[in-house]
């Protein structure tokens, strides 16, 4: 499978697989544990990374940014003008 990696994410997936194989081939249990732990770290990194961004940039989970009546801060007093306009759906 050498040379088949198209992206950094693909390369990291292949690295995690190779680390698992190396872990299974180790004679010393502590070496096997280290290789296995490193493979797990790579997979956890991949799980929280966006495949469309540069490696090293974490996935930023989107939140509901919809403006609701509860999230609008209303001014008290006579002046009710604001730079925020709430538009109907």
Buried (B, 14 or more C-beta within 10 A) or exposed (E): EEEEBEEEBEEBBBBBBBBBEBBEEBEEEEEBEBBBEBBEEBBEBBEEBEEEEEEEEEEEEEEEEEEEEEEEEEEEEEEEEEEEEEEEE
